[in-house]
Amino acid sequence: MTATYFLVRHAAHDNVGNFLAGRTAGITLGEAGRAQVQRLGQRLRRGDIDAIYTSPRERTLETAEGIASACGLALPQTDAALDEVNFGDWSGKTFEVLNDDPRWRRWNTTRSLTRTPGGETMLDVQTRIFGLMETLASGGNDRRIALVSHADVIKAAVSHVLGLPIDAWPRFDIAPASVTTVVIGDWGAKVMTLNEVIF
């Protein structure tokens, strides 16, 4: 059994880096993001993928649908395991506001021991993303699947594969419209590429 996963962070919306989008409704791709989706589609067409699964957020759906169109695949399937971290009351707030919140500072210092206001820890996120990957891997040999998700969710999966503590999240980047490739087999799992940005 071998499964190859292309972990894709959604393409950019117009305010990436200005506020915590989280699960806020109505956040769609901007012009730059739509151009990124075209490049992602070209990249993943070379990956010969079999299926696409996506977070239910608008920005991930748009990204996944663009990839599916470029690859000649059926519409992507949504799966809650790929959803953004449930940031609860933090969703939609600017980082300037969040930086004044001691709970936010604690979250970014010790995520392994901190819950968001919505009640989720990064260990919860890691469990759900890797649980989905294990389930999909059992569906057949040599599967090649794109999973369109969010930066922290992808970081949680990568940390698990590399045996890193969840608090290692600041040590690597997952940029908008990047591809991180993970292979899982009977022998274990390994990261093949990390944060591959398509120019």
N, CA and C atoms as a LAMMPS dump frame, in Angstrom:
ITEM: TIMESTEP
0
ITEM: NUMBER OF ATOMS
597
ITEM: BOX BOUNDS ff ff ff
-5.0000000000000000e+02 5.0000000000000000e+02
-5.0000000000000000e+02 5.0000000000000000e+02
-5.0000000000000000e+02 5.0000000000000000e+02
ITEM: ATOMS id mol type element x y z
1 1 1 N 0.824 -1.188 0
2 1 2 C 0 0 0
3 1 3 C 0.866 1.249 0
4 2 1 N 0.614 2.134 -0.955
5 2 2 C 1.289 3.423 -0.99
6 2 3 C 0.274 4.491 -1.388
7 3 1 N 0.315 5.608 -0.706
8 3 2 C -0.535 6.736 -1.069
9 3 3 C 0.327 7.993 -1.079
10 4 1 N 0.17 8.791 -2.121
11 4 2 C 0.874 10.056 -2.235
12 4 3 C -0.136 11.179 -2.062
13 5 1 N 0.17 12.099 -1.151
14 5 2 C -0.719 13.22 -0.887
15 5 3 C -0.043 14.516 -1.286
16 6 1 N -0.758 15.32 -2.029
17 6 2 C -0.323 16.673 -2.34
18 6 3 C -1.128 17.59 -1.422
19 7 1 N -0.49 18.064 -0.364
20 7 2 C -1.152 18.929 0.603
21 7 3 C -1.044 20.37 0.089
22 8 1 N -2.172 20.9 -0.325
23 8 2 C -2.202 22.202 -0.992
24 8 3 C -2.831 23.231 -0.063
25 9 1 N -2.088 24.293 0.209
26 9 2 C -2.727 25.414 0.911
27 9 3 C -3.509 26.217 -0.118
28 10 1 N -4.687 26.658 0.258
29 10 2 C -5.512 27.454 -0.649
30 10 3 C -4.73 28.652 -1.175
31 11 1 N -5.139 29.129 -2.337
32 11 2 C -4.532 30.316 -2.933
33 11 3 C -4.933 31.559 -2.124
34 12 1 N -4.332 32.68 -2.474
35 12 2 C -4.45 33.895 -1.665
36 12 3 C -5.797 34.603 -1.835
37 13 1 N -6.322 35.071 -0.709
38 13 2 C -7.407 36.049 -0.759
39 13 3 C -6.755 37.429 -0.609
40 14 1 N -7.52 38.469 -0.759
41 14 2 C -6.929 39.811 -0.844
42 14 3 C -6.322 40.314 0.457
43 15 1 N -6.674 39.697 1.589
44 15 2 C -6.183 40.2 2.87
45 15 3 C -5.345 39.175 3.637
46 16 1 N -4.692 38.256 2.942
47 16 2 C -3.83 37.289 3.611
48 16 3 C -2.778 38.031 4.416
49 17 1 N -2.628 37.642 5.683
50 17 2 C -1.622 38.258 6.541
51 17 3 C -2.102 39.466 7.313
52 18 1 N -3.307 39.973 6.999
53 18 2 C -3.829 41.151 7.694
54 18 3 C -4.776 40.803 8.832
55 19 1 N -5.482 39.687 8.686
56 19 2 C -6.416 39.286 9.725
57 19 3 C -6.531 37.77 9.742
58 20 1 N -7.108 37.239 10.807
59 20 2 C -7.27 35.8 10.958
60 20 3 C -8.59 35.388 10.312
61 21 1 N -8.496 34.83 9.122
62 21 2 C -9.712 34.469 8.39
63 21 3 C -10.485 33.367 9.114
64 22 1 N -9.75 32.335 9.556
65 22 2 C -10.405 31.23 10.246
66 22 3 C -11.546 30.649 9.442
67 23 1 N -12.692 30.457 10.113
68 23 2 C -13.868 29.902 9.455
69 23 3 C -14.888 30.979 9.071
70 24 1 N -14.434 32.23 8.995
71 24 2 C -15.309 33.325 8.604
72 24 3 C -15.866 33.062 7.21
73 25 1 N -17.161 33.237 7.05
74 25 2 C -17.805 33 5.747
75 25 3 C -17.513 34.143 4.782
76 26 1 N -17.57 33.828 3.497
77 26 2 C -17.501 34.843 2.459
78 26 3 C -16.109 35.278 2.047
79 27 1 N -15.073 34.586 2.489
80 27 2 C -13.708 34.964 2.098
81 27 3 C -13.335 34.167 0.848
82 28 1 N -13.224 34.881 -0.254
83 28 2 C -12.958 34.244 -1.54
84 28 3 C -11.604 34.693 -2.083
85 29 1 N -11.165 34.038 -3.128
86 29 2 C -9.861 34.35 -3.71
87 29 3 C -9.864 35.711 -4.387
88 30 1 N -8.737 36.379 -4.291
89 30 2 C -8.554 37.626 -5.014
90 30 3 C -7.965 37.354 -6.389
91 31 1 N -7.648 38.413 -7.109
92 31 2 C -7.101 38.277 -8.458
93 31 3 C -5.791 37.488 -8.443
94 32 1 N -4.911 37.813 -7.49
95 32 2 C -3.638 37.086 -7.394
96 32 3 C -3.885 35.611 -7.091
97 33 1 N -4.852 35.335 -6.227
98 33 2 C -5.179 33.952 -5.886
99 33 3 C -5.691 33.163 -7.077
100 34 1 N -6.508 33.797 -7.907
101 34 2 C -7.026 33.088 -9.091
102 34 3 C -5.899 32.746 -10.065
103 35 1 N -4.903 33.631 -10.172
104 35 2 C -3.735 33.336 -11.015
105 35 3 C -2.923 32.191 -10.412
106 36 1 N -2.823 32.163 -9.077
107 36 2 C -2.118 31.063 -8.415
108 36 3 C -2.807 29.724 -8.689
109 37 1 N -4.132 29.722 -8.705
110 37 2 C -4.876 28.482 -8.957
111 37 3 C -4.551 27.935 -10.344
112 38 1 N -4.411 28.808 -11.325
113 38 2 C -4.057 28.343 -12.672
114 38 3 C -2.701 27.639 -12.659
115 39 1 N -1.747 28.223 -11.951
116 39 2 C -0.417 27.605 -11.871
117 39 3 C -0.462 26.295 -11.08
118 40 1 N -1.255 26.263 -10.008
119 40 2 C -1.412 25.019 -9.247
120 40 3 C -1.999 23.919 -10.125
121 41 1 N -2.991 24.278 -10.932
122 41 2 C -3.603 23.289 -11.827
123 41 3 C -2.591 22.695 -12.779
124 42 1 N -1.721 23.543 -13.342
125 42 2 C -0.683 23.047 -14.247
126 42 3 C 0.292 22.13 -13.515
127 43 1 N 0.664 22.517 -12.287
128 43 2 C 1.606 21.703 -11.497
129 43 3 C 1.005 20.346 -11.154
130 44 1 N -0.229 20.339 -10.695
131 44 2 C -0.835 19.086 -10.238
132 44 3 C -1.3 18.199 -11.391
133 45 1 N -1.473 18.772 -12.56
134 45 2 C -1.773 17.944 -13.737
135 45 3 C -0.594 17.002 -13.997
136 46 1 N 0.618 17.485 -13.739
137 46 2 C 1.818 16.64 -13.885
138 46 3 C 1.886 15.571 -12.794
139 47 1 N 1.182 15.787 -11.669
140 47 2 C 1.202 14.834 -10.566
141 47 3 C 0.3 13.643 -10.767
142 48 1 N -0.51 13.664 -11.854
143 48 2 C -1.368 12.53 -12.197
144 48 3 C -2.254 12.123 -11.007
145 49 1 N -2.934 13.109 -10.415
146 49 2 C -3.74 12.833 -9.236
147 49 3 C -5.045 12.127 -9.593
148 50 1 N -5.528 11.323 -8.635
149 50 2 C -6.75 10.535 -8.832
150 50 3 C -7.984 11.23 -8.286
151 51 1 N -7.813 12.014 -7.235
152 51 2 C -8.967 12.611 -6.559
153 51 3 C -8.527 13.851 -5.795
154 52 1 N -9.505 14.699 -5.496
155 52 2 C -9.246 15.916 -4.73
156 52 3 C -10.267 15.99 -3.594
157 53 1 N -9.75 16.258 -2.39
158 53 2 C -10.592 16.51 -1.223
159 53 3 C -10.269 17.913 -0.731
160 54 1 N -11.268 18.587 -0.171
161 54 2 C -11.065 19.971 0.217
162 54 3 C -11.789 20.336 1.502
163 55 1 N -11.248 21.303 2.176
164 55 2 C -11.939 21.974 3.278
165 55 3 C -13.208 22.632 2.723
166 56 1 N -14.226 22.821 3.545
167 56 2 C -15.459 23.445 3.054
168 56 3 C -15.419 24.967 2.926
169 57 1 N -14.304 25.616 3.29
170 57 2 C -14.238 27.08 3.185
171 57 3 C -14.244 27.516 1.709
172 58 1 N -14.803 28.696 1.435
173 58 2 C -14.916 29.177 0.052
174 58 3 C -13.566 29.239 -0.653
175 59 1 N -12.549 29.727 0.042
176 59 2 C -11.24 29.903 -0.597
177 59 3 C -10.593 28.567 -0.953
178 60 1 N -10.851 27.526 -0.141
179 60 2 C -10.311 26.204 -0.477
180 60 3 C -11.13 25.551 -1.585
181 61 1 N -12.452 25.735 -1.548
182 61 2 C -13.302 25.187 -2.609
183 61 3 C -12.921 25.762 -3.966
184 62 1 N -12.719 27.08 -4.021
185 62 2 C -12.326 27.704 -5.295
186 62 3 C -10.995 27.145 -5.786
187 63 1 N -10.057 26.986 -4.87
188 63 2 C -8.743 26.445 -5.229
189 63 3 C -8.882 25.019 -5.741
190 64 1 N -9.623 24.19 -5.01
191 64 2 C -9.792 22.778 -5.382
192 64 3 C -10.535 22.627 -6.704
193 65 1 N -11.554 23.436 -6.917
194 65 2 C -12.315 23.347 -8.17
195 65 3 C -11.458 23.736 -9.362
196 66 1 N -10.588 24.731 -9.189
197 66 2 C -9.681 25.112 -10.271
198 66 3 C -8.69 24.002 -10.6
199 67 1 N -8.195 23.333 -9.571
200 67 2 C -7.276 22.211 -9.791
201 67 3 C -8.003 21.066 -10.492
202 68 1 N -9.21 20.761 -10.044
203 68 2 C -9.993 19.676 -10.651
204 68 3 C -10.241 19.951 -12.129
205 69 1 N -10.58 21.186 -12.451
206 69 2 C -10.83 21.547 -13.849
207 69 3 C -9.572 21.361 -14.694
208 70 1 N -8.435 21.823 -14.183
209 70 2 C -7.173 21.699 -14.925
210 70 3 C -6.758 20.25 -15.11
211 71 1 N -7.129 19.394 -14.145
212 71 2 C -6.71 17.986 -14.186
213 71 3 C -7.762 17.076 -14.815
214 72 1 N -8.881 17.64 -15.223
215 72 2 C -9.929 16.835 -15.833
216 72 3 C -10.582 15.87 -14.864
217 73 1 N -10.688 16.274 -13.602
218 73 2 C -11.266 15.406 -12.572
219 73 3 C -12.665 15.877 -12.185
220 74 1 N -13.403 14.99 -11.544
221 74 2 C -14.714 15.338 -11.016
222 74 3 C -14.555 16.409 -9.944
223 75 1 N -15.658 17.058 -9.598
224 75 2 C -15.614 18.077 -8.558
225 75 3 C -15.04 17.498 -7.277
226 76 1 N -14.28 18.307 -6.535
227 76 2 C -13.665 17.812 -5.292
228 76 3 C -14.713 17.476 -4.244
229 77 1 N -14.336 16.554 -3.357
230 77 2 C -15.193 16.191 -2.234
231 77 3 C -14.779 17.013 -1.023
232 78 1 N -15.757 17.576 -0.321
233 78 2 C -15.429 18.315 0.894
234 78 3 C -15.334 17.353 2.067
235 79 1 N -14.449 17.667 2.987
236 79 2 C -14.284 16.843 4.184
237 79 3 C -13.926 17.749 5.358
238 80 1 N -14.688 17.627 6.444
239 80 2 C -14.481 18.481 7.623
240 80 3 C -13.105 18.288 8.241
241 81 1 N -12.46 17.147 7.996
242 81 2 C -11.116 16.913 8.546
243 81 3 C -10.098 17.896 7.988
244 82 1 N -10.411 18.505 6.839
245 82 2 C -9.499 19.453 6.197
246 82 3 C -9.82 20.906 6.541
247 83 1 N -10.867 21.113 7.342
248 83 2 C -11.316 22.462 7.655
249 83 3 C -10.252 23.231 8.438
250 84 1 N -10.375 24.548 8.368
251 84 2 C -9.49 25.429 9.119
252 84 3 C -9.641 25.162 10.615
253 85 1 N -8.635 25.522 11.384
254 85 2 C -8.732 25.463 12.84
255 85 3 C -9.968 26.255 13.263
256 86 1 N -10.711 25.726 14.225
257 86 2 C -11.858 26.467 14.753
258 86 3 C -11.329 27.505 15.747
259 87 1 N -11.163 28.726 15.254
260 87 2 C -10.622 29.791 16.081
261 87 3 C -11.685 30.515 16.91
262 88 1 N -12.934 30.155 16.722
263 88 2 C -14.009 30.739 17.517
264 88 3 C -14.021 32.251 17.447
265 89 1 N -13.996 32.91 18.61
266 89 2 C -14.111 34.37 18.7
267 89 3 C -12.961 35.106 18.023
268 90 1 N -11.863 34.416 17.774
269 90 2 C -10.73 35.074 17.126
270 90 3 C -10.949 35.272 15.627
271 91 1 N -11.802 34.461 15.024
272 91 2 C -11.997 34.533 13.57
273 91 3 C -12.426 35.932 13.141
274 92 1 N -11.773 36.43 12.1
275 92 2 C -12.116 37.728 11.547
276 92 3 C -11.408 38.897 12.193
277 93 1 N -10.703 38.681 13.291
278 93 2 C -10.013 39.789 13.97
279 93 3 C -8.647 40.045 13.324
280 94 1 N -8.238 41.3 13.354
281 94 2 C -6.92 41.634 12.816
282 94 3 C -5.84 41.117 13.766
283 95 1 N -4.658 40.899 13.232
284 95 2 C -3.557 40.434 14.076
285 95 3 C -3.139 41.521 15.064
286 96 1 N -3.361 42.779 14.703
287 96 2 C -3.053 43.875 15.631
288 96 3 C -3.91 43.752 16.892
289 97 1 N -5.185 43.443 16.723
290 97 2 C -6.088 43.245 17.866
291 97 3 C -5.713 41.974 18.622
292 98 1 N -5.461 40.899 17.899
293 98 2 C -5.148 39.619 18.532
294 98 3 C -3.874 39.685 19.369
295 99 1 N -2.913 40.448 18.928
296 99 2 C -1.64 40.51 19.653
297 99 3 C -1.785 41.114 21.053
298 100 1 N -2.9 41.801 21.296
299 100 2 C -3.167 42.343 22.63
300 100 3 C -3.892 41.346 23.536
301 101 1 N -4.249 40.195 23.005
302 101 2 C -4.993 39.175 23.76
303 101 3 C -4.004 38.169 24.348
304 102 1 N -3.92 38.051 25.678
305 102 2 C -2.958 37.108 26.27
306 102 3 C -3.228 35.647 25.873
307 103 1 N -4.487 35.307 25.589
308 103 2 C -4.788 33.935 25.146
309 103 3 C -4.17 33.659 23.777
310 104 1 N -4.198 34.662 22.892
311 104 2 C -3.588 34.532 21.57
312 104 3 C -2.074 34.373 21.693
313 105 1 N -1.475 35.155 22.566
314 105 2 C -0.021 35.041 22.767
315 105 3 C 0.331 33.657 23.322
316 106 1 N -0.48 33.142 24.233
317 106 2 C -0.238 31.805 24.788
318 106 3 C -0.4 30.736 23.696
319 107 1 N -1.425 30.912 22.841
320 107 2 C -1.657 29.979 21.724
321 107 3 C -0.425 29.901 20.832
322 108 1 N 0.209 31.015 20.563
323 108 2 C 1.357 31.044 19.663
324 108 3 C 2.665 30.679 20.347
325 109 1 N 2.636 30.523 21.665
326 109 2 C 3.816 30.095 22.412
327 109 3 C 3.772 28.598 22.702
328 110 1 N 2.599 28.114 23.105
329 110 2 C 2.467 26.714 23.527
330 110 3 C 1.166 26.13 22.986
331 111 1 N 1.117 25.883 21.691
332 111 2 C -0.115 25.368 21.092
333 111 3 C -0.456 23.96 21.587
334 112 1 N 0.53 23.234 22.034
335 112 2 C 0.272 21.871 22.508
336 112 3 C -0.578 21.859 23.777
337 113 1 N -0.627 22.976 24.487
338 113 2 C -1.341 23.035 25.768
339 113 3 C -2.471 24.058 25.774
340 114 1 N -2.789 24.639 24.621
341 114 2 C -3.751 25.738 24.573
342 114 3 C -4.895 25.418 23.631
343 115 1 N -6.105 25.776 24.07
344 115 2 C -7.293 25.662 23.22
345 115 3 C -7.655 27.03 22.679
346 116 1 N -8.184 27.06 21.472
347 116 2 C -8.737 28.296 20.928
348 116 3 C -10.065 28.569 21.629
349 117 1 N -10.601 29.787 21.496
350 117 2 C -11.913 30.067 22.084
351 117 3 C -13.02 29.16 21.542
352 118 1 N -12.781 28.574 20.371
353 118 2 C -13.744 27.63 19.793
354 118 3 C -13.603 26.233 20.346
355 119 1 N -12.576 26.002 21.164
356 119 2 C -12.452 24.723 21.841
357 119 3 C -11.567 23.693 21.182
358 120 1 N -10.716 24.09 20.205
359 120 2 C -9.896 23.117 19.494
360 120 3 C -8.423 23.339 19.803
361 121 1 N -7.69 22.247 19.983
362 121 2 C -6.24 22.325 20.127
363 121 3 C -5.587 21.906 18.819
364 122 1 N -4.318 22.201 18.672
365 122 2 C -3.608 21.756 17.47
366 122 3 C -3.448 20.246 17.453
367 123 1 N -3.448 19.611 18.612
368 123 2 C -3.413 18.143 18.632
369 123 3 C -4.723 17.575 18.102
370 124 1 N -5.848 18.251 18.365
371 124 2 C -7.128 17.848 17.761
372 124 3 C -7.048 17.95 16.24
373 125 1 N -6.476 19.052 15.762
374 125 2 C -6.343 19.269 14.318
375 125 3 C -5.465 18.187 13.71
376 126 1 N -4.356 17.881 14.366
377 126 2 C -3.439 16.856 13.869
378 126 3 C -4.119 15.497 13.782
379 127 1 N -4.92 15.177 14.782
380 127 2 C -5.635 13.896 14.793
381 127 3 C -6.6 13.792 13.622
382 128 1 N -7.336 14.863 13.343
383 128 2 C -8.333 14.77 12.274
384 128 3 C -7.703 14.719 10.884
385 129 1 N -6.656 15.526 10.633
386 129 2 C -6.046 15.501 9.301
387 129 3 C -5.338 14.176 9.045
388 130 1 N -4.597 13.689 10.034
389 130 2 C -3.874 12.453 9.776
390 130 3 C -4.823 11.256 9.759
391 131 1 N -5.916 11.33 10.514
392 131 2 C -6.935 10.275 10.451
393 131 3 C -7.513 10.157 9.051
394 132 1 N -7.789 11.297 8.407
395 132 2 C -8.284 11.272 7.031
396 132 3 C -7.247 10.67 6.09
397 133 1 N -5.996 11.067 6.245
398 133 2 C -4.949 10.545 5.369
399 133 3 C -4.821 9.032 5.507
400 134 1 N -4.887 8.516 6.73
401 134 2 C -4.817 7.069 6.938
402 134 3 C -6.01 6.36 6.314
403 135 1 N -7.198 6.94 6.462
404 135 2 C -8.404 6.343 5.88
405 135 3 C -8.306 6.29 4.364
406 136 1 N -7.885 7.387 3.745
407 136 2 C -7.776 7.418 2.285
408 136 3 C -6.691 6.472 1.79
409 137 1 N -5.62 6.313 2.56
410 137 2 C -4.534 5.408 2.162
411 137 3 C -5.013 3.969 2.095
412 138 1 N -5.996 3.621 2.923
413 138 2 C -6.477 2.239 2.948
414 138 3 C -7.392 1.926 1.768
415 139 1 N -7.705 2.934 0.939
416 139 2 C -8.639 2.741 -0.173
417 139 3 C -8.038 2.107 -1.399
418 140 1 N -6.753 1.812 -1.401
419 140 2 C -6.155 1.171 -2.571
420 140 3 C -4.704 1.571 -2.721
421 141 1 N -3.976 0.788 -3.49
422 141 2 C -2.545 1.01 -3.665
423 141 3 C -2.28 2.112 -4.684
424 142 1 N -1.205 2.823 -4.48
425 142 2 C -0.719 3.831 -5.422
426 142 3 C -1.719 4.944 -5.684
427 143 1 N -2.469 5.338 -4.685
428 143 2 C -3.377 6.47 -4.836
429 143 3 C -2.584 7.771 -4.785
430 144 1 N -3.041 8.749 -5.572
431 144 2 C -2.402 10.07 -5.62
432 144 3 C -3.513 11.099 -5.432
433 145 1 N -3.508 11.737 -4.268
434 145 2 C -4.654 12.543 -3.85
435 145 3 C -4.204 13.949 -3.462
436 146 1 N -4.937 14.936 -3.952
437 146 2 C -4.71 16.32 -3.524
438 146 3 C -5.651 16.626 -2.366
439 147 1 N -5.102 17.2 -1.288
440 147 2 C -5.876 17.624 -0.13
441 147 3 C -5.706 19.132 -0.009
442 148 1 N -6.771 19.881 -0.246
443 148 2 C -6.699 21.341 -0.234
444 148 3 C -7.174 21.833 1.128
445 149 1 N -6.286 22.509 1.841
446 149 2 C -6.583 22.86 3.223
447 149 3 C -5.961 24.206 3.579
448 150 1 N -5.527 24.337 4.822
449 150 2 C -5.074 25.602 5.398
450 150 3 C -3.688 25.405 6.024
451 151 1 N -2.971 26.506 6.217
452 151 2 C -1.575 26.437 6.659
453 151 3 C -1.394 25.621 7.938
454 152 1 N -2.16 25.947 8.982
455 152 2 C -1.954 25.258 10.258
456 152 3 C -2.317 23.782 10.185
457 153 1 N -3.3 23.453 9.376
458 153 2 C -3.699 22.047 9.228
459 153 3 C -2.582 21.259 8.544
460 154 1 N -2.02 21.844 7.503
461 154 2 C -0.916 21.185 6.793
462 154 3 C 0.309 21.088 7.702
463 155 1 N 0.58 22.14 8.47
464 155 2 C 1.704 22.087 9.411
465 155 3 C 1.517 20.968 10.432
466 156 1 N 0.293 20.759 10.877
467 156 2 C 0.029 19.687 11.839
468 156 3 C 0.337 18.322 11.233
469 157 1 N -0.038 18.113 9.965
470 157 2 C 0.238 16.836 9.297
471 157 3 C 1.739 16.637 9.104
472 158 1 N 2.432 17.682 8.641
473 158 2 C 3.876 17.591 8.406
474 158 3 C 4.614 17.323 9.717
475 159 1 N 4.233 17.998 10.77
476 159 2 C 4.88 17.786 12.067
477 159 3 C 4.74 16.337 12.513
478 160 1 N 3.559 15.759 12.283
479 160 2 C 3.34 14.356 12.66
480 160 3 C 4.27 13.424 11.882
481 161 1 N 4.347 13.632 10.578
482 161 2 C 5.191 12.769 9.74
483 161 3 C 6.659 12.896 10.131
484 162 1 N 7.101 14.109 10.428
485 162 2 C 8.513 14.332 10.753
486 162 3 C 8.848 14.052 12.22
487 163 1 N 7.836 13.72 13.018
488 163 2 C 8.083 13.453 14.43
489 163 3 C 8.416 14.703 15.22
490 164 1 N 7.939 15.844 14.747
491 164 2 C 8.176 17.113 15.43
492 164 3 C 7.059 17.381 16.431
493 165 1 N 7.366 18.058 17.528
494 165 2 C 6.291 18.471 18.431
495 165 3 C 5.402 19.494 17.739
496 166 1 N 4.147 19.558 18.139
497 166 2 C 3.214 20.5 17.514
498 166 3 C 3.669 21.94 17.695
499 167 1 N 4.47 22.193 18.728
500 167 2 C 4.973 23.548 18.968
501 167 3 C 6.106 23.936 18.026
502 168 1 N 6.487 23.047 17.119
503 168 2 C 7.526 23.37 16.128
504 168 3 C 6.956 24.129 14.929
505 169 1 N 5.675 24.45 14.953
506 169 2 C 5.018 25.06 13.793
507 169 3 C 5.711 26.316 13.248
508 170 1 N 6.374 27.169 14.06
509 170 2 C 6.995 28.359 13.446
510 170 3 C 8.273 28.056 12.675
511 171 1 N 8.762 26.826 12.737
512 171 2 C 10.066 26.514 12.138
513 171 3 C 10.012 26.302 10.629
514 172 1 N 8.814 26.232 10.052
515 172 2 C 8.715 26.096 8.601
516 172 3 C 7.463 26.81 8.117
517 173 1 N 7.49 27.19 6.841
518 173 2 C 6.374 27.928 6.249
519 173 3 C 5.519 27.033 5.37
520 174 1 N 4.239 27.385 5.289
521 174 2 C 3.316 26.816 4.317
522 174 3 C 2.638 28.02 3.659
523 175 1 N 3.149 28.419 2.513
524 175 2 C 2.7 29.64 1.849
525 175 3 C 1.382 29.406 1.11
526 176 1 N 0.631 30.491 0.84
527 176 2 C -0.558 30.339 0.002
528 176 3 C -0.194 29.705 -1.34
529 177 1 N -1.052 28.802 -1.803
530 177 2 C -0.878 28.121 -3.094
531 177 3 C 0.387 27.264 -3.159
532 178 1 N 0.861 26.8 -2.009
533 178 2 C 2.028 25.908 -1.997
534 178 3 C 1.582 24.451 -1.999
535 179 1 N 2.511 23.585 -2.393
536 179 2 C 2.27 22.142 -2.414
537 179 3 C 3.324 21.463 -1.541
538 180 1 N 2.869 20.636 -0.625
539 180 2 C 3.738 19.814 0.209
540 180 3 C 3.375 18.367 -0.064
541 181 1 N 4.35 17.552 -0.424
542 181 2 C 4.068 16.175 -0.826
543 181 3 C 4.484 15.197 0.261
544 182 1 N 3.539 14.34 0.644
545 182 2 C 3.763 13.326 1.676
546 182 3 C 3.398 11.965 1.097
547 183 1 N 4.251 10.975 1.348
548 183 2 C 3.971 9.596 0.91
549 183 3 C 3.812 8.724 2.141
550 184 1 N 2.755 7.915 2.14
551 184 2 C 2.491 6.965 3.225
552 184 3 C 2.477 5.568 2.644
553 185 1 N 3.202 4.662 3.303
554 185 2 C 3.211 3.261 2.876
555 185 3 C 3.223 2.346 4.085
556 186 1 N 3.283 1.049 3.845
557 186 2 C 3.353 0.087 4.947
558 186 3 C 4.609 0.294 5.787
559 187 1 N 5.607 0.931 5.212
560 187 2 C 6.886 1.183 5.87
561 187 3 C 6.859 2.444 6.722
562 188 1 N 5.809 3.249 6.611
563 188 2 C 5.742 4.494 7.368
564 188 3 C 5.349 5.659 6.479
565 189 1 N 5.855 6.839 6.783
566 189 2 C 5.508 8.031 6.015
567 189 3 C 6.715 8.95 5.924
568 190 1 N 6.779 9.714 4.841
569 190 2 C 7.86 10.689 4.723
570 190 3 C 7.41 11.882 3.892
571 191 1 N 8.051 13.013 4.159
572 191 2 C 7.801 14.243 3.422
573 191 3 C 8.74 14.271 2.229
574 192 1 N 8.176 14.392 1.031
575 192 2 C 8.983 14.407 -0.19
576 192 3 C 9.326 15.83 -0.626
577 193 1 N 8.374 16.757 -0.497
578 193 2 C 8.623 18.168 -0.768
579 193 3 C 7.904 18.978 0.304
580 194 1 N 8.426 20.151 0.605
581 194 2 C 7.834 21.011 1.621
582 194 3 C 7.675 22.418 1.072
583 195 1 N 6.441 22.939 1.131
584 195 2 C 6.182 24.332 0.78
585 195 3 C 6.69 24.677 -0.621
586 196 1 N 6.376 23.823 -1.582
587 196 2 C 6.76 24.078 -2.978
588 196 3 C 5.85 25.164 -3.536
589 197 1 N 6.412 26.322 -3.811
590 197 2 C 5.625 27.446 -4.332
591 197 3 C 5.747 27.474 -5.839
592 198 1 N 4.613 27.544 -6.517
593 198 2 C 4.589 27.478 -7.98
594 198 3 C 4.592 28.901 -8.541
595 199 1 N 5.66 29.258 -9.264
596 199 2 C 5.764 30.6 -9.838
597 199 3 C 5.374 30.587 -11.308
